[in-house]
Amino acid sequence: MTDAFLQFLGIALRAGRLIAGEYPCLEAVRAGKGFLLVVAADASPRTADRLIRAARTKGLPFITAYTKEELGRALGQAQRAALLVTDNNIARRLQELAMRV
């Protein structure tokens, strides 16, 4: 894993500023607890649509990138379809890194 975006996701997890998994992310987005939603590019259309609709409803920025396997590997976990960043500064930095990809 050499991608700075994926490396920074790992840092966010270790800092306790990341929620991983479709349902925990969906619940947190609906509760207004996040600053950036990351949806795997290969997430099922139904999953992606449900998460993105929730994010748009709350005015939450989102990024669709990487595969479920890449996102999970970045965290040292199993495949993850969605990640939610719960820190504004980390979310801003990830958005900057995503612009470079």
Backbone as a chain_set.jsonl record, in Angstrom:
{"seq": "MTDAFLQFLGIALRAGRLIAGEYPCLEAVRAGKGFLLVVAADASPRTADRLIRAARTKGLPFITAYTKEELGRALGQAQRAALLVTDNNIARRLQELAMRV", "coords": {"N": [[0.857, -1.183, 0.0], [0.962, 1.92, -1.109], [-0.305, 4.237, -1.501], [-1.085, 7.483, -0.485], [-3.587, 8.364, 0.408], [-4.879, 6.003, 1.28], [-3.093, 5.256, 3.28], [-3.447, 7.363, 5.065], [-6.05, 6.884, 5.846], [-5.666, 4.655, 7.469], [-4.273, 5.854, 9.565], [-6.27, 7.539, 10.53], [-8.045, 5.632, 11.527], [-6.549, 4.466, 13.617], [-6.408, 6.677, 15.22], [-8.909, 6.757, 16.172], [-10.922, 8.006, 14.777], [-12.603, 7.118, 12.788], [-15.251, 5.371, 11.297], [-16.11, 2.16, 10.365], [-17.635, 0.104, 7.922], [-20.734, -0.792, 6.381], [-23.394, -0.604, 7.675], [-22.87, 0.576, 10.285], [-21.801, 3.01, 9.372], [-23.951, 4.076, 7.895], [-25.857, 4.453, 9.907], [-24.494, 6.339, 11.514], [-24.192, 8.474, 9.7], [-26.86, 9.19, 9.275], [-27.358, 10.114, 11.815], [-25.919, 12.378, 11.788], [-23.154, 12.457, 12.356], [-20.711, 12.525, 10.967], [-17.98, 13.682, 8.797], [-16.948, 13.101, 6.336], [-17.693, 10.756, 3.875], [-16.617, 7.684, 2.653], [-17.027, 5.634, -0.013], [-16.768, 2.416, -1.329], [-15.685, 1.733, -4.632], [-16.538, -0.592, -5.81], [-18.755, -1.315, -4.376], [-22.008, -2.679, -3.857], [-24.645, -1.637, -6.065], [-27.042, -0.995, -4.72], [-26.217, -0.67, -2.037], [-24.345, 1.442, -2.302], [-26.032, 3.441, -3.325], [-27.867, 3.793, -1.194], [-26.168, 4.728, 0.869], [-25.034, 7.046, -0.297], [-27.311, 8.585, -0.834], [-28.148, 9.104, 1.806], [-25.942, 10.592, 2.683], [-26.074, 12.83, 0.971], [-28.521, 13.886, 1.786], [-27.87, 14.843, 4.308], [-26.01, 16.725, 3.621], [-23.402, 15.944, 3.448], [-20.079, 15.525, 2.389], [-18.842, 13.14, -0.012], [-16.797, 10.435, -1.181], [-16.194, 8.297, -3.836], [-14.267, 5.666, -4.212], [-11.535, 3.37, -4.752], [-11.388, -0.201, -4.037], [-13.44, -2.532, -2.172], [-11.787, -4.365, -0.966], [-9.275, -3.035, -0.983], [-9.846, -0.845, 0.712], [-10.448, -2.174, 3.11], [-8.009, -3.51, 3.56], [-6.329, -1.339, 3.983], [-7.053, -0.657, 6.507], [-6.397, -2.829, 7.927], [-8.289, -4.77, 8.164], [-11.196, -6.808, 7.322], [-12.894, -6.793, 4.106], [-14.33, -3.627, 3.336], [-17.161, -1.744, 2.626], [-17.842, 0.832, 3.127], [-16.689, 3.82, 4.726], [-16.542, 6.156, 7.359], [-15.471, 9.302, 8.178], [-14.899, 10.9, 11.189], [-13.767, 13.223, 12.068], [-13.164, 16.587, 11.457], [-10.763, 17.851, 10.531], [-9.192, 15.681, 9.654], [-10.889, 14.721, 7.683], [-10.841, 16.855, 5.876], [-8.151, 16.767, 5.055], [-8.069, 14.241, 3.837], [-9.781, 14.726, 1.682], [-8.224, 16.538, 0.263], [-6.077, 14.866, -0.429], [-7.454, 13.039, -2.022], [-8.033, 14.558, -4.235], [-5.657, 14.588, -5.56], [-5.381, 12.088, -6.565]], "CA": [[0.0, 0.0, 0.0], [1.804, 3.103, -1.216], [-1.168, 5.39, -1.717], [-1.162, 8.353, 0.699], [-4.975, 8.391, 0.872], [-5.111, 4.779, 2.047], [-2.27, 5.328, 4.49], [-4.07, 8.315, 5.99], [-7.213, 6.2, 6.418], [-5.152, 3.844, 8.573], [-3.962, 6.778, 10.664], [-7.56, 7.97, 11.079], [-8.588, 4.518, 12.322], [-5.765, 4.356, 14.855], [-6.739, 7.846, 16.039], [-10.279, 6.614, 16.645], [-11.734, 8.99, 14.065], [-13.121, 6.475, 11.595], [-16.242, 4.327, 11.463], [-15.975, 1.258, 9.228], [-18.731, -0.823, 7.684], [-21.922, -0.184, 5.775], [-24.469, -0.245, 8.604], [-22.445, 1.598, 11.256], [-21.66, 4.289, 8.67], [-25.283, 4.568, 7.564], [-26.454, 4.929, 11.156], [-23.801, 7.554, 11.938], [-24.523, 9.534, 8.746], [-28.227, 9.621, 9.583], [-27.31, 10.835, 13.084], [-25.153, 13.606, 11.571], [-21.91, 12.357, 13.109], [-19.509, 12.427, 10.152], [-17.529, 14.812, 7.981], [-16.621, 12.611, 4.994], [-18.05, 9.369, 3.636], [-15.855, 7.028, 1.593], [-17.761, 4.457, -0.475], [-15.961, 1.607, -2.244], [-16.136, 1.81, -6.019], [-17.187, -1.847, -6.174], [-19.88, -1.6, -3.487], [-23.203, -2.993, -4.647], [-25.392, -0.415, -6.399], [-28.024, -0.704, -3.673], [-25.471, -0.16, -0.882], [-23.805, 2.752, -2.653], [-27.145, 4.38, -3.443], [-28.404, 4.071, 0.139], [-25.192, 5.547, 1.599], [-24.881, 8.348, -0.95], [-28.54, 9.339, -0.581], [-28.103, 9.569, 3.201], [-24.933, 11.649, 2.754], [-26.608, 14.029, 0.307], [-29.58, 14.435, 2.637], [-27.223, 15.557, 5.418], [-25.038, 17.67, 3.095], [-22.097, 15.365, 3.779], [-19.301, 15.182, 1.2], [-18.505, 11.728, -0.13], [-15.837, 10.048, -2.204], [-16.324, 6.916, -4.28], [-12.933, 5.314, -4.68], [-10.909, 2.131, -4.301], [-12.226, -1.382, -3.908], [-13.719, -2.93, -0.791], [-10.584, -5.032, -0.468], [-8.25, -2.016, -0.717], [-10.232, -0.085, 1.903], [-10.269, -3.049, 4.258], [-6.577, -3.746, 3.769], [-5.754, -0.104, 4.525], [-7.39, -0.62, 7.926], [-6.007, -4.084, 8.553], [-9.544, -5.457, 8.448], [-11.827, -7.451, 6.174], [-13.409, -5.848, 3.122], [-15.243, -2.598, 3.837], [-17.85, -1.028, 1.548], [-17.999, 2.24, 3.482], [-15.95, 4.373, 5.858], [-17.0, 7.499, 7.705], [-14.494, 10.052, 8.951], [-15.631, 11.664, 12.214], [-12.962, 14.384, 12.459], [-13.181, 17.547, 10.356], [-9.421, 18.077, 9.984], [-8.805, 14.483, 8.912], [-11.736, 14.695, 6.487], [-10.312, 17.862, 4.943], [-6.884, 16.263, 4.513], [-8.383, 13.15, 2.914], [-10.318, 15.328, 0.474], [-7.069, 17.074, -0.467], [-5.353, 13.717, -0.99], [-8.283, 12.451, -3.066], [-7.933, 15.423, -5.42], [-4.385, 14.277, -6.219], [-5.434, 10.738, -7.12]], "C": [[0.9, 1.242, 0.0], [0.981, 4.368, -1.37], [-1.333, 6.194, -0.428], [-2.586, 8.409, 1.265], [-5.255, 7.18, 1.756], [-4.298, 4.768, 3.339], [-2.903, 6.249, 5.524], [-5.345, 7.739, 6.593], [-6.793, 5.337, 7.599], [-4.827, 4.687, 9.789], [-5.259, 7.231, 11.338], [-8.177, 6.878, 11.948], [-7.86, 4.409, 13.655], [-6.034, 5.532, 15.794], [-8.167, 7.768, 16.588], [-11.242, 7.565, 15.975], [-12.358, 8.427, 12.797], [-14.128, 5.394, 11.989], [-16.191, 3.474, 10.205], [-17.169, 0.325, 9.137], [-19.985, -0.107, 7.214], [-22.95, 0.283, 6.801], [-24.044, 0.745, 9.688], [-22.298, 2.979, 10.61], [-23.02, 4.899, 8.365], [-25.967, 5.147, 8.799], [-25.826, 6.251, 11.605], [-24.1, 8.726, 11.003], [-25.915, 10.077, 9.054], [-28.295, 10.406, 10.884], [-26.496, 12.123, 12.97], [-23.802, 13.619, 12.248], [-20.642, 12.386, 12.271], [-19.194, 13.69, 9.376], [-17.179, 14.402, 6.556], [-16.963, 11.135, 4.919], [-17.211, 8.849, 2.478], [-16.607, 5.749, 1.247], [-16.876, 3.724, -1.482], [-16.56, 1.656, -3.645], [-16.865, 0.542, -6.446], [-18.278, -2.258, -5.183], [-21.109, -1.875, -4.353], [-23.967, -1.696, -4.927], [-26.393, -0.019, -5.315], [-27.35, -0.098, -2.444], [-24.977, 1.251, -1.151], [-24.918, 3.791, -2.708], [-27.692, 4.774, -2.072], [-27.469, 5.005, 0.924], [-25.095, 6.957, 1.015], [-26.131, 9.204, -0.764], [-28.563, 9.906, 0.83], [-27.109, 10.718, 3.339], [-25.443, 12.938, 2.122], [-27.691, 14.696, 1.147], [-28.994, 15.274, 3.762], [-26.209, 16.593, 4.938], [-23.606, 17.241, 3.362], [-21.319, 15.059, 2.503], [-18.974, 13.693, 1.19], [-17.537, 11.521, -1.278], [-16.129, 8.601, -2.556], [-14.994, 6.537, -4.903], [-12.482, 3.983, -4.089], [-11.897, 0.979, -4.227], [-12.47, -1.675, -2.435], [-12.483, -3.573, -0.175], [-9.488, -4.017, -0.126], [-8.573, -1.216, 0.543], [-10.035, -0.927, 3.161], [-8.807, -3.286, 4.585], [-5.896, -2.522, 4.37], [-5.972, -0.019, 6.031], [-6.922, -1.864, 8.666], [-7.213, -4.908, 8.928], [-10.026, -6.193, 7.2], [-12.329, -6.373, 5.211], [-14.404, -4.882, 3.754], [-15.833, -1.842, 2.661], [-17.935, 0.459, 1.839], [-17.183, 2.585, 4.713], [-16.472, 5.781, 6.099], [-15.971, 8.152, 8.609], [-15.25, 10.972, 9.909], [-14.847, 12.86, 12.736], [-12.86, 15.321, 11.263], [-11.807, 17.746, 9.724], [-8.944, 16.879, 9.165], [-9.609, 14.395, 7.617], [-11.22, 15.673, 5.434], [-9.032, 17.372, 4.267], [-7.13, 15.124, 3.514], [-8.972, 13.681, 1.611], [-9.204, 15.914, -0.384], [-6.297, 15.946, -1.153], [-6.14, 13.084, -2.127], [-8.218, 13.259, -4.361], [-6.666, 15.101, -6.212], [-4.417, 12.932, -6.92], [-5.98, 10.77, -8.516]], "O": [[1.522, 1.561, 1.013], [1.536, 5.467, -1.368], [-1.685, 5.633, 0.61], [-2.762, 8.494, 2.481], [-5.804, 7.315, 2.85], [-4.783, 4.314, 4.375], [-2.895, 5.951, 6.719], [-5.692, 8.066, 7.728], [-7.485, 5.293, 8.615], [-5.08, 4.275, 10.921], [-5.338, 7.299, 12.564], [-8.766, 7.17, 12.989], [-8.493, 4.274, 14.703], [-5.906, 5.404, 17.011], [-8.579, 8.618, 17.378], [-12.279, 7.9, 16.547], [-12.613, 9.163, 11.844], [-13.882, 4.605, 12.901], [-16.223, 4.006, 9.095], [-17.654, -0.181, 10.149], [-20.257, 1.031, 7.599], [-23.337, 1.452, 6.795], [-24.795, 1.674, 9.984], [-22.63, 3.995, 11.222], [-23.223, 6.098, 8.554], [-26.583, 6.21, 8.734], [-26.531, 7.17, 12.023], [-24.247, 9.857, 11.465], [-26.118, 11.291, 9.087], [-29.168, 11.258, 11.056], [-26.39, 12.878, 13.937], [-23.338, 14.675, 12.676], [-19.557, 12.277, 12.843], [-19.992, 14.624, 9.298], [-17.117, 15.248, 5.664], [-16.575, 10.353, 5.787], [-17.107, 9.501, 1.44], [-16.802, 4.884, 2.101], [-16.304, 4.342, -2.38], [-17.778, 1.625, -3.818], [-17.713, 0.584, -7.338], [-18.68, -3.421, -5.153], [-21.222, -1.35, -5.461], [-23.938, -0.767, -4.119], [-26.565, 1.166, -5.031], [-27.849, 0.871, -1.873], [-25.166, 2.149, -0.331], [-24.762, 4.898, -2.194], [-27.949, 5.951, -1.818], [-27.925, 5.953, 1.563], [-25.078, 7.942, 1.754], [-26.028, 10.413, -0.558], [-28.951, 11.057, 1.033], [-27.385, 11.703, 4.024], [-25.261, 14.019, 2.682], [-27.77, 15.923, 1.211], [-29.559, 16.305, 4.128], [-25.602, 17.279, 5.762], [-22.709, 18.074, 3.487], [-21.849, 14.392, 1.614], [-18.845, 13.065, 2.241], [-17.467, 12.317, -2.215], [-16.295, 7.766, -1.666], [-14.634, 7.019, -5.977], [-12.989, 3.538, -3.059], [-13.106, 1.178, -4.344], [-11.791, -1.135, -1.562], [-12.173, -3.349, 0.996], [-8.844, -4.134, 0.917], [-7.685, -0.939, 1.349], [-9.511, -0.439, 4.162], [-8.412, -3.266, 5.751], [-4.981, -2.659, 5.181], [-5.189, 0.605, 6.747], [-7.036, -1.944, 9.889], [-7.176, -5.663, 9.899], [-9.359, -6.201, 6.166], [-12.197, -5.179, 5.483], [-15.214, -5.267, 4.596], [-15.102, -1.354, 1.798], [-18.082, 1.265, 0.92], [-17.005, 1.768, 5.616], [-16.801, 6.505, 5.158], [-15.638, 7.628, 9.672], [-16.13, 11.727, 9.494], [-15.227, 13.451, 13.747], [-12.506, 14.887, 10.167], [-11.699, 17.804, 8.499], [-8.355, 17.051, 8.098], [-9.067, 14.035, 6.572], [-11.17, 15.352, 4.247], [-8.852, 17.541, 3.061], [-6.478, 15.054, 2.473], [-8.689, 13.138, 0.542], [-9.233, 15.804, -1.61], [-5.914, 16.063, -2.317], [-5.544, 12.634, -3.106], [-8.335, 12.703, -5.453], [-6.624, 15.326, -7.421], [-3.576, 12.659, -7.777], [-6.102, 9.725, -9.156]]}, "num_chains": 1, "name": "protein.A"}
